[in-house]
Amino acid sequence: MSHGDATSSSRAAATPLNGVAALPHLGAIRVEGAEAAAFLHAQLTQDFSQLDLSQARLAAFCSAKGRMQASFIGFKRSTGEILLICSRDLLAPTLKRLSMFVLRAKAKLSDATADFNLFGLAGDAATDIAGSD
């Protein structure tokens, strides 16, 4: 019975990430419509109407008692479309809960996870890959 080479596995664990890493544990909620930013401002801890297309911001969805239910990285893809990146295991219940508050707002929420492959950049190579300083 072999449990592999402990030396090579510990070396692999000690090697820091330097480049691109898939983030399969994350998903995306798409919020689109003329009032997408206003709707999210009423529900989350961030005002996305103040966000430029080249920026991303952290936001949270909280209960009435102020307890955080989910956290997001949010960014605008266009004037009427905002993506909220969150943990996949929280995506469905959060989407369901947020959808309850849409009412007459001109905003539509959907699970956009299948439309995107999410990746992260880390280490010295991140600047080279992203093409910026």
C-alpha positions as a LaTeX table, in Angstrom:
\begin{tabular}{lrrr}
\hline
Residue & $x$ (\AA) & $y$ (\AA) & $z$ (\AA) \\
\hline
Met1 & 0.00 & 0.00 & 0.00 \\
Ser2 & 1.48 & 3.35 & $-1.05$ \\
His3 & 0.49 & 6.79 & 0.13 \\
Gly4 & 2.56 & 8.64 & $-2.46$ \\
Asp5 & 5.77 & 10.57 & $-2.09$ \\
Ala6 & 5.45 & 12.79 & 0.99 \\
Thr7 & 8.41 & 14.90 & $-0.09$ \\
Ser8 & 6.95 & 15.85 & $-3.48$ \\
Ser9 & 3.48 & 16.54 & $-2.07$ \\
Ser10 & 4.89 & 18.81 & 0.66 \\
Arg11 & 6.95 & 20.65 & $-1.96$ \\
Ala12 & 3.81 & 21.15 & $-4.06$ \\
Ala13 & 1.93 & 22.48 & $-1.04$ \\
Ala14 & 4.77 & 24.91 & $-0.27$ \\
Thr15 & 4.95 & 26.32 & $-3.82$ \\
Pro16 & 3.09 & 29.64 & $-3.90$ \\
Leu17 & 0.61 & 30.31 & $-6.66$ \\
Asn18 & 2.12 & 32.48 & $-9.37$ \\
Gly19 & $-0.27$ & 32.97 & $-12.25$ \\
Val20 & $-3.85$ & 31.97 & $-12.99$ \\
Ala21 & $-6.08$ & 29.83 & $-10.78$ \\
Ala22 & $-9.57$ & 28.58 & $-11.58$ \\
Leu23 & $-12.19$ & 29.55 & $-8.99$ \\
Pro24 & $-14.84$ & 26.83 & $-9.40$ \\
His25 & $-16.26$ & 27.48 & $-5.92$ \\
Leu26 & $-17.57$ & 30.88 & $-7.05$ \\
Gly27 & $-20.69$ & 31.72 & $-9.03$ \\
Ala28 & $-22.27$ & 34.83 & $-10.55$ \\
Ile29 & $-25.61$ & 36.56 & $-10.07$ \\
Arg30 & $-26.58$ & 38.84 & $-12.95$ \\
Val31 & $-28.69$ & 41.90 & $-12.14$ \\
Glu32 & $-29.89$ & 43.76 & $-15.20$ \\
Gly33 & $-32.33$ & 46.51 & $-15.97$ \\
Ala34 & $-32.74$ & 50.28 & $-15.78$ \\
Glu35 & $-32.95$ & 50.18 & $-11.97$ \\
Ala36 & $-30.36$ & 47.44 & $-11.29$ \\
Ala37 & $-27.98$ & 49.74 & $-9.38$ \\
Ala38 & $-30.78$ & 51.40 & $-7.39$ \\
Phe39 & $-32.28$ & 48.02 & $-6.48$ \\
Leu40 & $-28.94$ & 46.69 & $-5.26$ \\
His41 & $-28.24$ & 49.89 & $-3.32$ \\
Ala42 & $-31.48$ & 49.27 & $-1.39$ \\
Gln43 & $-30.54$ & 45.65 & $-0.62$ \\
Leu44 & $-26.75$ & 45.54 & $-0.26$ \\
Thr45 & $-24.07$ & 47.47 & 1.59 \\
Gln46 & $-22.70$ & 49.09 & $-1.57$ \\
Asp47 & $-23.90$ & 51.83 & $-3.92$ \\
Phe48 & $-23.25$ & 50.43 & $-7.38$ \\
Ser49 & $-24.54$ & 53.60 & $-9.07$ \\
Gln50 & $-21.21$ & 55.21 & $-8.06$ \\
Leu51 & $-19.19$ & 52.42 & $-9.68$ \\
Asp52 & $-17.27$ & 52.92 & $-12.93$ \\
Leu53 & $-17.06$ & 50.15 & $-15.51$ \\
Ser54 & $-13.38$ & 49.67 & $-14.62$ \\
Gln55 & $-13.98$ & 49.12 & $-10.88$ \\
Ala56 & $-15.14$ & 46.32 & $-8.60$ \\
Arg57 & $-16.38$ & 46.63 & $-5.03$ \\
Leu58 & $-17.10$ & 44.40 & $-2.06$ \\
Ala59 & $-20.71$ & 44.25 & $-0.88$ \\
Ala60 & $-22.78$ & 42.27 & 1.59 \\
Phe61 & $-26.40$ & 41.16 & 1.86 \\
Cys62 & $-27.53$ & 41.41 & 5.47 \\
Ser63 & $-30.53$ & 40.23 & 7.44 \\
Ala64 & $-32.92$ & 42.71 & 9.07 \\
Lys65 & $-30.84$ & 42.29 & 12.24 \\
Gly66 & $-27.68$ & 43.26 & 10.38 \\
Arg67 & $-26.15$ & 39.80 & 10.14 \\
Met68 & $-24.27$ & 39.17 & 6.92 \\
Gln69 & $-25.99$ & 36.50 & 4.82 \\
Ala70 & $-23.67$ & 36.64 & 1.79 \\
Ser71 & $-20.72$ & 38.66 & 0.53 \\
Phe72 & $-19.97$ & 39.61 & $-3.06$ \\
Ile73 & $-17.48$ & 41.19 & $-5.37$ \\
Gly74 & $-19.64$ & 43.30 & $-7.65$ \\
Phe75 & $-18.87$ & 45.07 & $-10.89$ \\
Lys76 & $-20.72$ & 46.66 & $-13.80$ \\
Arg77 & $-20.45$ & 45.00 & $-17.19$ \\
Ser78 & $-22.48$ & 47.83 & $-18.71$ \\
Thr79 & $-24.70$ & 50.66 & $-17.49$ \\
Gly80 & $-27.64$ & 48.29 & $-16.96$ \\
Glu81 & $-25.86$ & 45.07 & $-15.98$ \\
Ile82 & $-24.12$ & 44.27 & $-12.71$ \\
Leu83 & $-22.49$ & 40.96 & $-11.80$ \\
Leu84 & $-22.23$ & 39.80 & $-8.20$ \\
Ile85 & $-19.59$ & 37.11 & $-7.64$ \\
Cys86 & $-20.25$ & 34.97 & $-4.57$ \\
Ser87 & $-19.78$ & 31.51 & $-3.13$ \\
Arg88 & $-21.69$ & 28.91 & $-5.18$ \\
Asp89 & $-23.16$ & 27.31 & $-2.08$ \\
Leu90 & $-24.81$ & 30.64 & $-1.14$ \\
Leu91 & $-25.84$ & 31.63 & $-4.66$ \\
Ala92 & $-29.24$ & 29.90 & $-4.95$ \\
Pro93 & $-30.62$ & 30.91 & $-1.53$ \\
Thr94 & $-29.29$ & 34.46 & $-1.95$ \\
Leu95 & $-30.77$ & 34.77 & $-5.44$ \\
Lys96 & $-34.11$ & 33.51 & $-4.14$ \\
Arg97 & $-34.07$ & 35.94 & $-1.21$ \\
Leu98 & $-33.03$ & 38.96 & $-3.30$ \\
Ser99 & $-35.70$ & 38.11 & $-5.90$ \\
Met100 & $-38.36$ & 38.48 & $-3.21$ \\
Phe101 & $-37.54$ & 42.20 & $-2.96$ \\
Val102 & $-37.61$ & 43.10 & $-6.66$ \\
Leu103 & $-41.36$ & 43.90 & $-6.65$ \\
Arg104 & $-41.85$ & 46.75 & $-9.14$ \\
Ala105 & $-38.19$ & 47.64 & $-9.60$ \\
Lys106 & $-36.99$ & 47.51 & $-13.18$ \\
Ala107 & $-34.40$ & 44.86 & $-12.36$ \\
Lys108 & $-34.11$ & 41.21 & $-13.26$ \\
Leu109 & $-31.96$ & 38.75 & $-11.33$ \\
Ser110 & $-30.60$ & 35.48 & $-12.71$ \\
Asp111 & $-27.93$ & 32.86 & $-12.09$ \\
Ala112 & $-25.18$ & 33.65 & $-14.61$ \\
Thr113 & $-22.67$ & 31.08 & $-13.36$ \\
Ala114 & $-22.87$ & 28.98 & $-16.54$ \\
Asp115 & $-22.06$ & 32.06 & $-18.66$ \\
Phe116 & $-18.63$ & 32.67 & $-17.11$ \\
Asn117 & $-15.43$ & 30.87 & $-16.17$ \\
Leu118 & $-14.05$ & 32.64 & $-13.11$ \\
Phe119 & $-10.30$ & 32.88 & $-12.55$ \\
Gly120 & $-8.03$ & 34.63 & $-10.10$ \\
Leu121 & $-4.54$ & 36.03 & $-10.60$ \\
Ala122 & $-1.81$ & 35.84 & $-7.98$ \\
Gly123 & 1.91 & 36.35 & $-7.54$ \\
Asp124 & 4.43 & 38.28 & $-9.59$ \\
Ala125 & 3.01 & 36.88 & $-12.84$ \\
Ala126 & $-0.39$ & 38.51 & $-12.17$ \\
Thr127 & 0.81 & 41.92 & $-13.36$ \\
Asp128 & 2.24 & 40.45 & $-16.56$ \\
Ile129 & $-0.92$ & 38.46 & $-17.26$ \\
Ala130 & $-3.26$ & 41.37 & $-16.52$ \\
Gly131 & $-1.11$ & 43.72 & $-18.59$ \\
Ser132 & $-0.99$ & 46.56 & $-16.07$ \\
Asp133 & 1.32 & 47.94 & $-13.40$ \\
\hline
\end{tabular}
